[in-house]
Amino acid sequence: MDHKIQPLIDTFRKKPRLLFLVDGLGALLTIFFLAVVLTTFQEYIGMPKKILYFLSLIVLVFAIYSLSCYLLNPTNWKIFLKIIAFANLIYCLLTAAYMYYFYESLTNLGLLYFCIEILIIFLIVTIEFMIASAPKNK
């Protein structure tokens, strides 16, 4: 699998600022799904609306942060990338905790959605940590 995502990693190594854009746009997409799609079809998902809105508020903060970093293009971008990577990791753990807590009410579709969301975010987190920990470009 590493060889399949290597071109993507190479692109982010050359233009690490793009990771903030990808993270921010991904967060906006997540907000749309959590606050609009999943709440509309909550009975097919099983996660309480209150939790869906709470998670979407957290992700809104992440979106603002990442898009601000993309627009402001900070000089010390690695620390900012590590911050959002840790935040995303904590979000994954929080989501997993909610999945565990509300397991009895979650539907198979709800479980599938949240598992896929966690996997995608975890992939992004892995790339963010790789890029933030890489030595300076030559």
Phi, psi and omega in degrees: 000330182303319181292338180282329180259359181302317178301324177295315179297318178299320178298316180291330176294321180285325182227073184298335178302328179299333179298323177296321179294314178300315180298314181295316179292323175297322177295319178297321177295319178297318178302314179302313180295313183294310189274340183247297187292306185292325177290326178295321182249037186304323182294340177268352182254311176098346177280133180302144180302321180303319180288320178299317178292321178298313178297322180293328176293319177299313181294329176299317177300317179296320179297314179300315180300307184295316180292326175295317178297321178297314183288320183278338177049066184296148180296313180269061187294334184298318180294322178293324178291320177296322179299312182289328177296314177297318179299316178297321178296318177296321176300318178299317179294320178296316178298317178297322178295318177295323177298319179293314183296319182257021184307317183297330181265346180287140176271171176299322178296318177297315177299317180298313180302309185291326176295316179295317179301313180298318179298316180295314180295320179297323176298316178297317178301316179300314179295318180300315179294321178299314183289319181291335182263353182289147175295161181303149177295148180277000000 
